[in-house]
Amino acid sequence: MKNRWSDSEAAAFIARHAPRWGEALALRTYTSRLLGSEKGLVLHGGGNTSVKGVSRTLLNEEIPAIYIKASGWSLETIEPEGHTGLDLSALRPLIRLEHLDDAAMVNVLRARRFDSEAPTPSIEALLHVFLPHAFIDHTHADAILTLTNQPDGVRLIREALGDRVAILPYVHPGFALARAAADLQAASPGCVGMVLMHHGLITWGETARQAYDTTISLVNRAEEFIAKQARAPKLLRRVTALAVARERYLEAAPVLRGSLAIATDEADHPFQRFILMPVITRETLNLVDSEQGAELAITPPLTSDHLIRTKHLPLWIDDIDSIPTAIAGYQARYRERFERWAHPERRPVPFDPNPRILFMPGIGGICVGRTGAEAEMVRDILLQTLTVKNQIAAMGGSYRGLEDPDLFAMEYFPPQIKKLQSIREAPLSRQVALVTGAAGAIGSGICRELLAQGCHVAAADLPGESLNSLAAELSSLHPGQLLPVAMDVSSPEAVSAGFAAVVERWGGVDLLIPNAGLAHVASLEELKLATFQKLQKVNVEGTLLILAEAARLFRRQATGGDVVLISTKNVFAPGARFGAYSATKAAAHQLARIASLELAEIGVRVNMVAPDGVFADGARASGLWAEVGPDRMKARGLDADGLQEYYRNRNLLKARITAQHVARAVMFFATRQTPTTGATLPVDGGLPDATPR
Ligand code: ZN
């Protein structure tokens, strides 16, 4: 691992931050970022750092202070205010206590902040308080965990790092760990750092650079030690090809998602769904296809920090047929385990009983999250765990994780629970939607609204600039929530490939919005058969293809679903010279009504939204209007503004219909406000002729 300290960068941090925050905190920020930028040291908000100094009171007195990384900040992007300042003189004496429970610890940490608005400091704060040094760095370095997570870990650490580090057996984070670490440090003069077994590394120094240099040099010694012991990995005879594994995954994913969905007692929202993220790589296939695959894969996490993301153990699933029983078995064991270890008087609310990491031979790893973002964090942890396990295997060692009571105590560590509960779930955050015609005005408006409600959105449209620019814009607003899918709805192959891409990305589809459509203006006398057929292909066959593909997927997932077809007021009140559009949209509308009859038995609701003309969604002009506008303007002798005015004035409410209005109507059905299926919601400002009866 490279030592990334640079004098000029350090000087730049001082120049930028010292005037307001002081030099120590400026350098604390700098080396915290150096640590955070190294994936082999910390992952996803893990690790923490501190610096001690003084603070001036309102009476201009100097008192000892400590600045500790606050929870919610990530070392990689931390700013000076990401270290919360606390009154060190009030906290240090707590070391004399025999015991301090978690709630009281968090309370005293919050109470001793200088700024009452500052975020809560890390749950490992007292560890920093009790150690005497000015700068403290705490990481969960891969190389250290490779050594601590083996049966003879203590010997390996001693051999690798010599006697300049102290070694602390595993202690549950909180007051007990802080005290044990401080006692050990006091009893180990001359040590430059401490290894926490099954947990990570602490280093210290009187300067930011000293603590950082020590972290890097200890990690380097561990890495060299590991490399020296490494032998060539055993080659496997037969490992599944990546493409074959992917095909199998596409088959397994809907079943996995269905089995992971947790039944609720709410009739309108009968399941809590989960999002999947496959990890199909050479490394994961090597693991799952090896002879001891299950034994090697199913182990407790590397460090207790990972527990709230990964649960205590992954789940091994032999094949697709055994998915439901394997998952039900895990859930039952998780619930039993909760009963076994939960404190009878201070029982926490149990988390959902689902695994977060699955392994399947011939497929690889599959990560599970309540949202895509969670599944992605789990994936990073899985990859890091695999790196460590591969190193252990190369050393000829074996992996040993924490014992179950320790795992449980950390999973249900109150400050950790708080961290998870502080994340509010958006209404559609556990759902995946597929929107066709997404790059048009109405489609993009629907995508925006779905994303704002937390939904994972596959935006499908013909390949091209329109789809690309939409994807670029929405992905930057909602990172990780948008998947552009190039798809011609009238091609059966493109439709099934498009659905497969969504299943590969998030595991399935819960909400389908058939919205793609073509328009054409011509009287019946002028209308060419070929033109009519072109519209029919997209508006009717395209709707049929995606309804059918979604229905098959919904059936395999077995958690219900929703379809909201974007119909049109023309279905009820057609316009002259608009025969091809009105007739083909009427057919699509009728297909959706049939779907509502056929799919009710599997809990799928199918509804329609019938808007009047929408001109644009922001700068995104409606394709329909590009086709229809000029003709209508000519027929009525109006310019573009005049035509919009005309449309506005013809409805009862004198309303201009926007893409957002259509999107809100979609949301009414998507969030299942009423037990409704087969119904049409007009979004037209009130057009008595077009009101569905
Ligand atoms: Zn830690």
Residues whose N, C-alpha, C, O or C-beta is under 5 A from the ligand:
A	BS01	ZN	G200
